[in-house]
Amino acid sequence: YSMFWIKADVNGNKTWSKLYNNCSSDGYAITQLTDGNFVAAGEISGEFITDEEQLRLEAQGDGLVVKFDGNGNLIWTRTVKEDSRDTPAKLIPTKEGGFVMTGMTGKLVGQADVADVMHIMFLGNFNTNGETNWLKEIDADVQHELKFAEQTKDGGYILIGNIKLVKENDQNVPALVKLKKDGTYEWATGLESVP
């Protein structure tokens, strides 16, 4: 699979298009940064790791982030990886000129080619060069599904997602979570009573 970008003018006419190879079929996202350049994210499998790492990582994919200018010219590429499959979902520009990436990851379970994937939500904050400022996993024995994330006026983040309440017959309910600027937890509230 490949990532494909097309830029169009206000009338929908193609200005340019670019193809970036070696991605998987999951987790495409794109946003424009405050410097006018773009970042796009996808999932990549096994391109930048050794055979030994591939065995330890249980053959799971990593997040790939690509920055390019307004003409589609490549500026840099970065991988974002935890020890499991990492699937980007959304990219959000930050006021500081970088970006936030949300997505799903998982945990290794100790068997080759097996991981508990897509049960842990992550939120990462990156500078304009793609370097990680912090990466937060919202981790528990429940299933998380992120629906919305945005930077707040105080520089923190607000998240909306579904969580599974294990103690209540695995009922899925929406929740609102506030993180501080550094990604640390500030507060959360359940929204199960809202229609």
Residue, then its C-alpha position, 0 to 999 in steps of 0.5 A: y500500500s501507499m499514501f497518496w496526496i493530492k492538492a487541489d485549487v479552489n475549483g477542485n483542479k489538481t495542483w499536484s499529487k504525490l505517492y509515498n510507498n511502503c505504508s500499510s492500509d491503516g491509519y491515514a491522517i493529514t493536517q497543515l501546520t502553522d508554518g504552512n507545511f503539511v504532515a501526514a501519517g500512516e502505518i508502516s511494517g518492518e521497514f526500519i527495524t532489524d530481524e531481531e527487533q521484528l521478532r521482539l516486536e511480534a511483527q507489528g507495524d509502526g506509525l510513519v509521519v511525513k512532513f512536506d511543503g506546499n508543493g509536495n516536496l519531502i522535508w523529513t520522515r519519522t517513525v513513531k513506535e511502541d512495542s506493538r502495532d501503532t495506528p495513527a488516527k488524527l493529526i492536529p496542529t499545535k499553537e507552538g508549530g508542531f502537531v499532536m497525533t492520536g491513534m491506537t496501540g497495544k501490548l505485547v503478549g509474549q507470543a510470536d506474531v501476537a499482540d493485544v492490539m487496538h485496545i490502548m489509545f495514545l496521544g503524542n505531542f511532536n515539535t515541527n521537526g517531528e521530534t517527540n515532546w511526549l507520548k501518552e498512553i491511556d492504558a487500562d483493561v478496557q477498550h478505548e476509542l478516540k472520537f475527538a481531540e483538540q488543543t485547548k486555550d490553556g495549551g492542554y488537550i480535550l479528548i472524547g472517546n468511548i470506554k468499556l466499563v468492565k464492572e458494568n457488563d462491558q457497557n460502552v460509554p462516552a467520556l470526556v478527558k482533559l490533559k495538561k499541556d505536558g500530557t499529564y492527566e487533569w480530569a475526566t468525566g463520564l457522559e453516559s447520561v447524555p443521550 
